[in-house]
Amino acid sequence: MMPGWIEQLAQPGILWPTAIIMFILWLILRACFKFFPFLSKFVSLVNTLVGTDEKPGLKKWQEEQTKKLDGQGEILERVRHQVENDHTTNMREEQDKMIATQDKLMHSVEQLTSDFKEHVAISKAKDKEGDETAYRVAALADKVNEIQPIVKQLGQTWGTKTKNN
């Protein structure tokens, strides 16, 4: 046996209106589920435009971006002022001139280095010659020191006048 309220709903006078009402509720509920993603995206769009406490709105975001762009514009102007010069040449031409000057200086430094090495070699050769000369002078000085007493003695012997003169 069925409960009494189900038997009352099963009567044709109540069954059709109840079925129609249930069908309409089902359609409304189905439409809500289909419409919910669109509604949530629309709410998200409104929150993006208006803003929330966590995320600023579009207007505030644009103001912040404008401030950032103004700051970047100032930096760009300083860089432009440093890159451009006050006369007719541009930075690239000046850089090319500096590179050419640098190449000339490098060539000069290489030439000086080569000359320095050559002079060092000459200086070492002269030092060696000087050492050899000093050795010869020392040898001659030794010989002179050996001969000096003999010459002194000869000078005394030959330098004195003989009695017969």
Rosetta blueprint (number, residue, H / E / L):
1 M L
2 M L
3 P L
4 G H
5 W H
6 I H
7 E H
8 Q H
9 L H
10 A L
11 Q L
12 P H
13 G H
14 I H
15 L H
16 W H
17 P H
18 T H
19 A H
20 I H
21 I H
22 M H
23 F H
24 I H
25 L H
26 W H
27 L H
28 I H
29 L H
30 R H
31 A H
32 C H
33 F H
34 K H
35 F H
36 F H
37 P H
38 F H
39 L H
40 S H
41 K H
42 F H
43 V H
44 S H
45 L H
46 V H
47 N H
48 T H
49 L H
50 V H
51 G L
52 T L
53 D L
54 E L
55 K L
56 P L
57 G L
58 L H
59 K H
60 K H
61 W H
62 Q H
63 E H
64 E H
65 Q H
66 T H
67 K H
68 K H
69 L H
70 D H
71 G H
72 Q H
73 G H
74 E H
75 I H
76 L H
77 E H
78 R H
79 V H
80 R H
81 H H
82 Q H
83 V H
84 E L
85 N L
86 D L
87 H L
88 T L
89 T L
90 N L
91 M H
92 R H
93 E H
94 E H
95 Q H
96 D H
97 K H
98 M H
99 I H
100 A H
101 T H
102 Q H
103 D H
104 K H
105 L H
106 M H
107 H H
108 S H
109 V H
110 E H
111 Q H
112 L H
113 T H
114 S H
115 D H
116 F H
117 K H
118 E H
119 H H
120 V H
121 A H
122 I H
123 S H
124 K H
125 A H
126 K H
127 D H
128 K H
129 E H
130 G H
131 D H
132 E H
133 T H
134 A H
135 Y H
136 R H
137 V H
138 A H
139 A H
140 L H
141 A H
142 D H
143 K H
144 V H
145 N H
146 E H
147 I H
148 Q H
149 P H
150 I H
151 V H
152 K H
153 Q H
154 L H
155 G H
156 Q H
157 T H
158 W H
159 G H
160 T L
161 K L
162 T L
163 K L
164 N L
165 N L
